[in-house]
Amino acid sequence: MRKENSTFNLHFMSEPGTGMLHNNDYYGCSELDGFACYVVADGLQSGNDKREDVSARLAVDAVIAAFNTNPSIKHGAVTRYLNAAHDALKASNGKKRRRASITVVVTDYQRLRYGYAGNCRFNLYRSGKLIEESKDHSMSWDMMEEGQLQKDKIAYHAERNNLGMYCGTMKSFSPTVSRKIKLRNSDIFSLFTRGIWENADTSDIQKAIQAGENDPKATSDELERLLLDASPLSENIENYTVCFVFVDKVYLDPEAAKRRKRIIIISVIAILVIAIIVVVIILYNNWRERTRNEMQIAYHNGIKYIHGTNFIRAGEELDTAYELAQKLRDNKYKSDINNYKMLVDAIIYADGLFEAKNYEQAMDAYGAATNQSRYADNLAISYIEAQRERAFGFMDVHDYIYLGDTLADIKDWDNAESKYLTARRLASRLQYMEGRKEATDALDAMYQRMQQELEEQLALAQELARTEIGAAEFIIDGDKALLDGDLVAATLFYQMAREKYSEMGNDSVVAFIDRKMELIDVKVTQNEHQLGYAADYVIAGDEMAALGEYIDAKRFYLLAREIYANLGQDQLLSEVQAKIELVDLYLASVPAQAS
């Protein structure tokens, strides 16, 4: 129907060059009901071989066969037709390479699309003017586009046949395919080989079209005349082929009005749909932008709160940011925010253990927070380390208090005091007021226990002193009586002293008194015996001093001093006097501590 309702008049002319036996150009066309295809090809000579008509024919036949198999005006279809020509030439290569320039035009009687490889050309004229033309894949054309050569000089330039693309090339085959071009009534398009454009320029073709008066054959004849007139030397004319197609009437689709109406309706609907989609997209993008801004604000607020060690608020802001990132499906932000959330959660957990005084567990939790901080730009690391150090210090405070309590229980007052003081100093440095108060209370309790014990010891010592003084006086009286030679009185005094010391349970003094009573019968008048008594007194005093019985010790030292004084033993007297002074010093200190 398309072909029957359109008018495409054509005429082609293909001749060998002057003085040539073979025409290396080839033309072909296929006009189907829905599509038409026009092809010209120029076989490229190899070496001294002047005959390349086989290459051109193979290329054209391959295009026509591919077109007839699947006629179409689509870009991919025209590319496939050109590839078919290229593959045909490559497949036929034997001892001789097959190569050809080619131009293909496909039309659906309303539009056309052209494709080419090499330097066969295509022109489209409208109202006598050239509105579309192909480009050569030659070095000369490249030089012209780079401004190194004028366009009207290409026909004579030495590199006009130095092609970078053609069918049968050993390189990658990349032909050029045009866009679709809408045809109008009275349009004229032509396909021609280099034998035409080397000897007739664009103005010659336009003159031939004007002279042809809407007749493609007359146009071809006029162009040939102009071609031959322009080249009086026959050896200058290569093979030349040209096909003129006069588009007297393009196909008009009877359903076009309905289609246009449908297109308008569909377009309006599409515009409305697109408008709705655009509005939805705008609203969605606005929502995403607002949500992203809110997410970023919450995210940055969370980080600020972390810097300010307000981890509760930081957690709230980061939870908000994470929820917004989930809505946005922003996995990168979710990952970053989650790292900060885990850091905040770890710190809050560790702080909770710290506040509950589980310092050992808190230290482990702060260690875990330190590890998590590595995934959150090491934020809050100084806070974590400070808290961990405080937890360690608080543990030390309680350890020192516990050691102090243990030492106080065994009445090691000095060491206990040292531990309590160390705990209090450490608590003060750590600003651990509760620990400082606990250490101070423990220290005060120890001092109270010490005071109570000292008071009890003083009272006992005073009572013991009073009892011992009376018993010692009996011994002194007995000694005096013994010195006076009153053995009966001496024996009586010693017996009373013995009863006192027996009641006190002082077995050493009782034994001593027993020895004195045994000596009553011994002569006491001899100096050696007196010195023996004095020596015994000194020994007894030393023993009492070693036992801490300083009152007894003093009494014995006094007895010894009296004997040494009576006997005139100054050296011994001086020694025992020094011992007495030492005992007096201790006895003097007992009331001072009690006060």
C-alpha positions in Angstrom: 0.0 0.0 0.0 2.8 2.5 0.7 4.5 2.0 -2.6 1.2 2.2 -4.5 0.2 5.4 -2.8 3.5 7.2 -3.4 5.5 8.2 -6.4 9.2 7.6 -6.4 10.7 8.0 -9.9 14.3 6.8 -10.4 16.9 6.4 -13.0 20.5 5.1 -12.6 23.5 5.4 -14.9 26.6 3.3 -14.4 29.5 3.4 -16.9 33.1 2.4 -17.0 35.7 5.1 -17.1 37.0 6.2 -20.4 39.6 3.8 -21.7 38.5 1.1 -19.2 37.4 -2.4 -20.1 35.5 -3.1 -16.9 33.1 -1.1 -14.7 34.1 -1.6 -11.1 31.0 0.2 -9.9 27.7 -1.5 -9.1 24.2 -0.4 -8.5 21.2 -2.2 -7.0 17.8 -1.5 -5.6 14.8 -3.3 -4.1 11.4 -1.6 -3.9 9.0 -3.4 -1.7 5.5 -2.4 -0.7 6.6 -1.0 2.7 10.2 -0.2 2.2 12.7 0.5 -0.6 16.5 0.1 -0.6 19.0 1.8 -3.0 22.7 0.9 -3.1 25.8 2.0 -5.0 29.3 0.5 -4.5 32.7 1.2 -5.9 35.2 -1.7 -6.0 38.6 -0.6 -4.7 41.6 -1.7 -6.9 44.3 -3.7 -5.3 47.8 -3.2 -6.7 48.0 -3.2 -10.5 44.7 -5.1 -10.8 42.3 -2.8 -12.5 39.2 -5.1 -12.1 37.1 -4.9 -9.0 33.6 -5.3 -10.3 33.2 -8.5 -8.3 33.8 -6.7 -5.0 31.2 -4.0 -5.8 28.7 -6.6 -7.0 29.2 -8.8 -3.9 28.7 -5.8 -1.6 25.5 -4.6 -3.3 24.0 -8.1 -3.5 24.7 -8.7 0.2 22.9 -5.5 1.2 19.9 -6.2 -1.0 19.6 -9.8 0.3 19.8 -8.6 3.9 17.3 -5.9 3.2 14.8 -8.3 1.5 15.1 -10.7 4.5 14.2 -8.1 7.0 13.3 -4.7 5.6 13.4 -1.8 8.0 14.4 1.8 8.3 15.8 1.4 11.8 19.3 2.5 12.6 20.3 -1.0 13.6 18.8 -2.5 10.4 20.8 -0.2 8.1 23.9 -1.0 10.2 23.2 -4.7 9.7 22.9 -4.2 5.9 26.3 -2.6 5.7 27.8 -5.3 7.9 26.4 -7.9 5.6 28.3 -6.3 2.7 31.5 -6.2 4.8 31.1 -9.8 5.9 30.5 -10.9 2.3 33.7 -9.3 1.1 35.7 -10.8 3.9 34.2 -14.2 3.3 35.2 -14.1 -0.3 38.8 -13.2 0.3 41.1 -15.8 -1.2 44.4 -14.9 -2.8 42.9 -11.5 -3.5 41.3 -9.1 -1.0 37.9 -7.8 -1.8 37.2 -4.2 -0.9 34.6 -1.6 -1.8 33.2 1.8 -0.9 29.4 1.7 -0.5 26.4 3.9 0.2 22.9 2.6 1.2 19.6 4.5 1.3 16.5 2.9 2.9 13.1 4.6 2.8 9.6 3.8 4.0 8.2 6.2 1.3 7.8 8.8 4.1 11.3 9.1 5.5 14.8 7.9 4.6 18.0 6.9 6.4 21.3 6.5 4.7 24.5 4.8 5.7 28.0 4.5 4.1 31.6 3.3 4.4 34.2 4.8 2.1 33.8 7.6 -0.4 30.6 6.8 -2.3 28.3 9.8 -1.7 24.7 10.7 -0.9 23.0 14.1 -1.6 19.4 15.3 -0.7 18.0 18.3 -2.5 14.9 20.3 -1.6 13.6 23.2 -3.7 16.8 23.1 -5.7 19.0 23.4 -2.6 21.4 20.8 -1.1 20.1 20.1 2.5 21.9 16.9 3.4 25.1 15.2 2.2 27.3 12.3 3.3 31.0 12.6 4.3 33.9 10.7 2.9 35.9 8.3 5.1 39.1 9.7 3.5 42.2 11.5 4.6 41.3 14.4 2.2 37.9 14.9 3.9 39.5 14.8 7.4 42.0 17.4 6.2 39.1 19.6 4.9 37.3 19.3 8.3 40.5 20.3 10.1 40.8 23.4 7.8 43.9 22.1 5.9 42.1 21.8 2.6 39.2 23.5 0.8 36.2 21.3 0.0 36.4 22.0 -3.8 40.0 20.7 -3.8 39.1 17.2 -2.5 38.4 16.0 -6.0 42.0 16.6 -7.1 43.8 15.8 -3.8 46.2 12.9 -3.7 44.7 11.4 -0.5 41.0 11.5 -1.7 41.1 7.6 -2.1 43.1 7.0 1.1 40.2 5.5 3.1 40.0 4.9 6.8 36.8 2.9 6.5 35.4 0.6 3.7 33.8 -2.8 3.3 36.4 -5.6 3.6 38.7 -3.6 5.8 41.0 -5.6 8.1 40.3 -3.1 10.9 37.2 -2.9 13.0 34.3 -2.1 10.7 32.3 1.0 11.9 30.2 2.5 9.1 28.3 5.8 9.4 24.5 5.7 9.6 22.4 8.9 9.6 19.3 9.9 11.5 15.9 9.5 10.0 15.1 12.3 7.5 11.4 13.1 6.7 10.8 13.4 3.0 8.6 16.0 1.3 7.0 16.1 -2.2 9.5 17.2 -4.9 12.6 16.1 -2.8 15.4 14.6 -4.9 18.1 12.4 -3.5 21.1 10.8 -5.3 23.7 8.2 -4.7 26.9 8.4 -6.8 30.5 7.1 -6.9 33.8 9.0 -7.1 33.8 9.0 -10.9 31.0 11.6 -10.5 32.2 13.8 -7.7 35.8 13.8 -9.0 34.6 15.4 -12.3 31.4 17.2 -11.4 30.9 19.4 -8.4 27.7 20.2 -6.5 26.8 23.0 -8.8 27.0 20.7 -11.8 24.6 18.3 -10.2 22.2 21.2 -9.3 22.4 22.4 -13.0 21.6 18.8 -14.2 18.6 18.7 -11.8 17.3 22.0 -13.1 17.9 21.0 -16.7 16.2 17.6 -16.2 12.8 19.3 -15.4 11.6 16.6 -13.0 12.8 13.7 -15.2 15.4 11.5 -13.5 16.6 10.1 -16.9 17.0 13.6 -18.4 18.8 14.7 -15.3 21.2 11.7 -15.5 21.9 12.5 -19.2 22.5 16.1 -18.5 24.9 15.3 -15.7 26.8 12.9 -18.0 27.1 15.6 -20.6 28.5 18.1 -18.0 30.8 15.3 -16.7 32.3 14.6 -20.1 32.5 18.3 -21.1 34.4 19.0 -17.9 37.0 16.3 -18.7 38.1 16.5 -22.3 41.0 14.1 -21.6 39.4 10.7 -21.5 42.0 9.2 -19.2 40.8 11.5 -16.4 37.4 9.9 -16.0 37.0 7.0 -13.5 34.1 4.6 -13.5 31.0 6.6 -12.7 27.6 5.6 -11.3 24.7 7.8 -10.2 21.2 7.0 -9.2 18.6 9.9 -9.1 15.3 9.3 -7.1 12.7 12.0 -7.6 10.1 12.0 -4.8 7.1 13.3 -6.6 4.7 12.1 -3.9 5.4 10.8 -0.4 3.1 8.3 1.1 0.2 9.8 3.1 -1.2 7.5 5.8 -5.1 7.6 5.8 -5.1 6.8 9.4 -2.7 9.6 10.2 -5.5 12.0 11.4 -6.8 9.4 13.7 -3.3 8.5 14.9 -2.6 12.2 15.4 -5.8 12.5 17.5 -4.8 9.4 19.4 -1.3 10.8 19.7 -2.7 14.1 21.0 -4.9 12.3 23.5 -2.1 10.0 24.5 0.2 13.0 24.7 -2.2 14.9 26.9 -2.6 11.9 29.1 1.2 11.3 29.0 1.7 15.0 29.9 -0.7 14.7 32.8 0.9 11.5 34.0 4.4 13.0 33.5 3.2 16.1 35.4 1.8 14.0 38.2 5.0 12.0 38.2 7.1 15.2 38.2 5.0 16.6 41.1 5.4 13.3 43.0 9.1 13.3 42.2 9.4 16.9 43.4 7.4 16.2 46.5 9.4 13.0 47.1 12.7 14.9 46.5 11.6 17.7 48.8 10.7 15.1 51.4 14.0 13.4 50.9 15.8 16.7 51.2 13.9 17.7 54.3 14.5 14.2 55.8 18.1 14.3 54.9 18.5 17.7 56.5 16.8 16.5 59.6 18.9 13.4 59.6 22.1 15.4 59.2 21.1 17.8 62.0 20.3 15.0 64.4 23.5 13.3 63.4 25.7 16.3 64.0 23.8 17.2 67.2 24.5 13.6 68.4 28.2 14.1 67.7 28.1 17.5 69.5 26.5 15.9 72.6 29.2 13.2 72.5 31.9 16.0 72.5 30.0 17.5 75.5 29.8 14.1 77.3 26.0 14.3 77.3 25.6 10.7 76.2 21.9 10.4 77.0 21.0 13.3 74.7 23.5 12.0 72.1 21.8 8.6 72.1 18.4 10.2 71.6 19.7 12.3 68.6 21.5 9.4 67.0 18.4 7.2 67.4 16.5 9.9 65.5 19.2 10.1 62.8 19.3 6.4 62.4 15.5 6.1 61.9 15.7 8.9 59.3 18.6 7.1 57.5 16.5 4.0 57.4 13.7 5.9 55.8 16.1 7.3 53.2 17.7 3.8 52.8 21.1 5.5 53.1 23.2 2.6 54.1 26.4 4.7 54.4 24.9 7.0 56.9 23.2 4.1 58.7 26.6 2.5 59.1 28.3 5.7 60.4 25.4 6.5 62.7 25.3 3.0 64.0 29.0 3.1 65.0 28.3 6.3 67.1 25.2 4.7 68.6 27.2 1.6 69.7 29.8 3.9 71.2 27.2 5.9 73.1 25.5 2.7 74.3 28.8 1.3 75.5 29.6 4.4 77.4 26.1 4.6 79.0 26.4 1.0 80.1 29.9 1.5 81.5 28.7 4.6 83.4 25.8 2.7 84.8 28.2 0.1 86.3 30.4 2.9 87.6 27.4 4.6 89.3 26.4 1.2 90.8 30.0 0.9 92.2 30.8 -2.2 90.2 34.2 -0.7 89.4 35.8 -3.9 88.1 33.0 -4.5 85.6 33.0 -0.8 84.7 36.7 -1.0 83.8 36.0 -3.9 81.4 33.0 -2.0 80.0 35.1 1.1 79.4 37.6 -1.0 77.7 34.9 -2.2 75.3 33.9 1.4 74.7 37.5 2.2 73.9 37.5 -0.5 71.2 34.2 0.8 69.8 35.6 4.4 69.7 38.0 3.3 67.0 35.1 3.0 64.7 33.7 6.4 65.6 36.7 8.7 64.9 38.0 8.1 68.5 35.3 10.4 69.9 35.0 10.6 73.7 38.3 8.6 74.1 39.6 11.1 76.7 36.4 10.8 78.7 36.5 7.0 78.5 40.1 6.8 79.6 39.4 9.3 82.4 36.4 7.3 83.7 38.4 4.1 83.5 41.2 5.7 85.5 38.7 6.9 88.1 37.2 3.4 88.4 40.7 2.0 88.9 41.4 4.7 91.5 38.1 4.1 93.3 39.0 0.4 93.5 42.3 1.3 95.0 40.6 3.5 97.6 38.4 0.6 98.8 41.4 -1.8 98.7 43.4 0.5 101.0 40.4 0.9 103.3 40.0 -2.9 103.4 43.8 -3.4 104.2 43.5 -0.8 106.9 40.5 -2.6 108.5 42.5 -5.9 108.4 45.5 -4.3 110.1 43.4 -2.6 112.6 41.8 -5.9 113.6 45.2 -7.2 114.5 46.0 -3.9 116.3 48.7 -3.0 113.9 47.7 0.6 114.4 50.6 2.3 112.6 50.3 0.4 109.3 46.5 0.6 109.5 46.7 4.4 109.9 49.1 4.5 106.9 46.6 2.6 104.7 43.6 4.8 105.8 45.6 8.0 105.1 46.7 6.7 101.7 43.0 5.9 100.8 41.9 9.4 101.9 44.7 11.1 99.9 43.8 9.1 96.8 40.1 9.8 97.2 40.8 13.5 97.5 42.9 13.5 94.3 40.1 11.7 92.5 37.5 14.0 94.0 35.8 10.8 95.3 34.0 12.4 98.3 32.2 9.3 99.3 35.5 7.3 99.4 37.2 10.1 101.3 34.4 10.1 103.9 34.6 6.3 104.2 38.4 6.5 104.7 38.0 9.3 107.3 35.3 7.4 109.2 37.5 4.3 109.3 40.4 6.3 110.5 38.3 8.0 113.3 36.9 4.6 114.3 40.5 3.2 114.6 41.6 6.2 116.7 38.6 5.6 119.0 39.6 2.0 119.4 43.2 3.0 120.2 42.0 5.5 122.8 39.7 3.0 124.4 42.5 0.4 124.6 45.0 2.9 125.9 42.6 4.0 128.6 41.9 0.3 129.6 45.7 -0.4 129.7 46.3 2.7 131.8 43.7 1.8 134.4 45.1 -1.8 134.6 48.6 -0.5 134.8 47.7 1.9 137.6 45.9 -0.8 139.5 48.8 -3.1 139.0 51.2 -0.4 139.9 49.5 0.2 143.2 49.5 -3.5 144.1 53.1 -4.0 143.0 54.3 -1.0 144.9 52.8 -2.4 148.1 54.4 -5.8 147.5 57.7 -4.2 146.5 57.7 -2.2 149.7 57.4 -5.4 151.7 60.5 -6.7 149.8 62.3 -3.4 150.6 61.3 -3.6 154.2 62.5 -7.2 154.3 65.8 -6.2 152.7 66.2 -3.4 155.2 65.5 -5.8 158.1 67.9 -8.2 156.5 70.6 -5.5 156.3 69.8 -4.6 159.8 70.3 -8.2 160.8 66.7 -8.6 161.9 66.1 -12.0 160.2 62.7 -12.5 161.7 61.4 -9.2 160.5 63.0 -9.8 157.1 61.4 -13.2 156.9 58.0 -11.7 157.8 58.3 -9.0 155.2 59.3 -11.5 152.5 56.4 -13.8 153.3 53.9 -10.9 153.0 55.6 -9.8 149.7 55.4 -13.4 148.5 51.6 -13.6 149.2 51.1 -10.3 147.2 53.0 -11.5 144.2 51.4 -14.9 144.3 48.0 -13.2 144.2 49.1 -11.2 141.2 50.4 -14.4 139.6 53.9 -12.9 139.2 55.7 -16.2 139.4 59.1 -14.7 138.6 59.0 -12.4 141.6 57.6 -15.1 143.8 60.6 -17.3 142.8 62.9 -14.3 143.5 61.4 -13.8 146.9 61.8 -17.5 147.6 65.5 -17.2 146.7 65.9 -14.2 149.1 64.3 -16.2 151.8 66.7 -19.0 151.2 69.5 -16.5 151.6 68.4 -15.2 154.9 70.4 -17.9 156.5 73.5 -17.0 154.6 75.8 -14.5 155.9 75.0 -11.1 154.4 77.8 -9.3 156.1 80.4 -10.3 153.5 80.8 -7.7 150.6 80.8 -10.5 148.0 77.4 -11.6 149.2 76.1 -8.0 149.1 77.4 -7.6 145.6 75.7 -10.8 144.7 72.4 -9.4 145.9 73.0 -6.3 144.0 73.8 -8.2 140.8 70.7 -10.3 141.3 68.7 -7.1 141.7 70.1 -5.8 138.4 69.4 -9.1 136.7 65.9 -9.1 138.0 65.4 -5.5 136.9 66.6 -6.4 133.4 64.3 -9.3 133.3 61.4 -7.2 134.4 62.3 -4.5 131.9 62.5 -7.2 129.1 59.0 -8.3 130.2 57.8 -4.7 130.2 57.3 -4.8 134.0 59.1 -1.4 134.4 57.8 -0.7 138.0 59.3 -4.0 139.2 62.4 -3.3 137.2 62.8 0.1 138.9 62.4 -1.5 142.3 65.1 -4.0 141.7 67.4 -1.3 140.2 66.8 0.8 143.4 67.8 -2.1 145.6 70.9 -2.7 143.6 71.8 1.0 143.7 71.5 1.1 147.5 73.8 -1.9 147.9 76.3 -0.4 145.4 76.1 2.9 147.3 76.7 1.2 150.6 79.6 -0.7 149.2 81.1 2.3 147.4 81.0 0.7 143.9 80.8 3.9 141.9 81.1 2.3 138.4 78.3 -0.2 139.2 76.3 2.5 140.9 76.5 4.7 137.7 75.4 1.8 135.5 72.4 0.9 137.6 71.5 4.6 137.8 71.4 4.8 134.0 69.0 1.8 134.0 66.8 3.6 136.6 66.6 6.7 134.4 65.5 4.7 131.4 62.8 3.0 133.4 61.7 6.4 134.7 61.4 7.7 131.2 59.0 5.0 130.2 56.9 5.3 133.4 56.7 9.1 132.7 55.4 8.4 129.2 52.4 6.3 130.4 50.4 9.2 131.9 51.3 11.4 128.9 49.6 8.9 126.5 46.7 8.5 128.7 46.0 12.2 128.8 
